[in-house]
C-alpha cells in the first residue's frame, strides 16, 4: 500500500494528470480511504513540491502544473469522500479590492493555495467591501485574502476590515493582504492578521493561520 | 581641396530583421481585429464604434487595422519636452536619448542613516533636486509613493514637490481624470497658462493599461484628458512575458503593441496630431520569485526589438526603461543590471528612458544608485558616440612630431593631447581607477560610499533656480483646495 502512495506522489510531482488519476482510482479500488490518499499521497506530494520550489529546484509553472494534477486526483476522490472528511485544509475567500483590476498576483496566490489543499473561493476583481463580507459569511471562510496593486485602492482594505467588524464576522476569520504597494507595517497598522510579499509566502501564511485556528479548537 | 571626413559610425543594436518585424506587427493587428479589448468608458466606446470598431457579444471591442494605420500617420514624429523655464530641452525623436527616474517606489534608502524605510514627500523632492543637478539625467518622475500624504492626493502632491525642487521636465502619474486636472492646473501656472503649456510642454503623463487587453475607466479618462489638452502621454501595459502576456517574447511583444495601439487609436480619435509615445513595456515575470524583473536581459531585448520596429515601421518617439535592478542593495548585481539596460537602451535608439535608480524591481529607490547611473550614462555615451575619424583625430602630424622629437617629447605632454583629451576619453568621477595604495590612503571607500558622499554633497550644495513667489503661492492655493 505504501508503494501505491509513493507512486501517486511521484505522479503528482511530475504533473502527470492521467497517471495520477489512474493510480488514485486504483488506490480506491484496493480499499484505501479517500482521506488517507489525500493526506498521505497527494498533500504529501504538494509538500514536496512546495519545498522544492523554495529551494529553487522547481519554478512556478511546474508548481501550477502539479496543482492541476492534484485537482484531477481530488475529482477522482470526490465521490468517495463522506461529509465527515475534511477534504480541504481550510477555505479562503480571495479577490482584488474595489477599484483594482490587476489580478495576476491574486490568481497566483489562489492557484498556489489550491495546490496546497485549500478550498479557494475566488471572487475575482474590483470587489466591494460588502461583497467580501457576504462571501465570508456565506462560505464560513477561515481566511480572507485581499490584494491591491494601486496605492489608491489600499484604503478599500481598511473599509473591508471595518465592515467585517461591523458584521460580527471578524473574530473567527484571519485576514491577509498583499500586492506591490502593501507592506507588513501597513498590514499591522490597519489590523490585518498578516501580510505576504508573494504567493509562496501567502501559502505559508495561510497554513500558519490554520494552525492558529485549529489549535484552540483542538484544545476545546 | 579638403575632402569630407568619413561619417562617424554610431554603434547601434539591431535585433530583428524586417520579416520578424512584419510578423509581430501583423500579429498585433490580428489581436486587435480578432480578440479585441475591453474598455470601461462609455463615451470612448461610442466613439470607437462610430469610427468603425465593432463590439462583440463578449463585450470585447474589435478594431480594424486601418484605424491603427491612420493613427500612426497622424501622431507626431517628434515630441519636444521643455524645461520648466520654457527652453527646448528634450527633442524626443530619432536616436536622441534622455534618461530619468521612475515613480511610486514604496521604500527608499535614507542617504543619512542608510536605512531602508517608507518613502515620504521629502524623498520625491530630494530625487528631483538630484535630477536637477545631474548632467546626464534629464527628467524627473516622483520616485516615491509617500506615506505622509493622504493617499487620494498623492499624485498632486508629488507633482508639486517636483515643481518646487527642479526645473527639468516632469513625467507624472495620476490616478484618474480628477487628480490629473489638478496636476494640469499646476503645470499651467508654471508654464504661464494653458496655451503656453500646450506650446511648450514640460510635462508628460505615464499611464498604464492592464494586460491582457483591458482599459479601465480611470485610465481612459486620463488618456482622453491628455489628448484633449495635448499633454504628451505614454500608455504602456504591464505585458510582461509569462504574467500579463505569453511567456515567449514574440507573443508578449505582439500583445504589448496591440494594447499600445488601442490606446493610440483612442487618443488620435479624440485629437488628431496630439503627442503620443510608442510605449509597450515587455519585461518578464520571473518564474521563481513571480516579480516583474527589472534586471532581465529580455526586457532590454524586447526594447531593442520595439526600437527596431519604431525605426522601420512606426516612426513615433519611443519610451523605454534603464538603470534599474532587482538587487536589494547597491552591489555588484545592481551595477551589472543597471549598466546592461543603460547601454542597450542607448544602443537601440530609445528616446525617453525611465526608471533609473529603481532597486528591488521598483519597490525601492536609491539616491546613490541615481548618482552612479549618471556616471554610467556618461560612460555609455562615450561608447555610443563612436570614433570620429578625421585628420585631427588621426593625428599623423602628432605621431611624426613626438617620435622624431629630439627633446624626449611624449604624447602625454603634447599640445594635441591637451586640446583633445576631455573629448577623446571618458573621465570618470565615481568609478575609481587609482592604484591600491592611493585608494587605501584616501579612505578605501567602496562604490556605495563614494556614491553616498556624492549624493549628499549635491543635495547640500545644489541650488535649484527658485520659482517666482507668485507661482509658488498659486500652487499652494491649488494644493489647499479640497
Contacts between the chains, C-beta under 8 A, distances in Angstrom:
chain1	res1	chain2	res2	distance
A	56	B	288	6.2
A	59	B	287	4.1
A	59	B	288	5.7
A	60	B	287	5.3
A	60	B	288	7.0
A	60	B	290	6.0
A	61	B	242	7.9
A	61	B	247	7.9
A	61	B	287	6.4
A	99	B	218	7.9
A	101	B	210	5.5
A	101	B	214	6.3
A	101	B	216	5.2
A	102	B	210	5.9
A	102	B	238	7.6
A	104	B	243	4.8
A	104	B	244	6.5
A	104	B	285	7.5
A	105	B	290	7.4
A	108	B	290	5.9
A	150	B	175	7.5
A	151	B	104	7.0
A	151	B	145	5.3
A	151	B	151	5.9
A	151	B	154	6.4
A	152	B	151	5.9
A	152	B	152	6.4
A	152	B	154	7.3
A	152	B	175	4.8
A	154	B	151	6.3
A	155	B	151	5.9
A	155	B	152	7.7
A	180	B	106	7.5
A	180	B	363	7.0
A	181	B	104	7.5
A	181	B	106	5.4
A	181	B	145	6.3
A	183	B	106	6.3
A	183	B	107	8.0
A	183	B	118	7.1
A	185	B	118	7.1
A	198	B	289	6.5
A	198	B	290	5.4
A	198	B	291	7.5
A	199	B	290	5.8
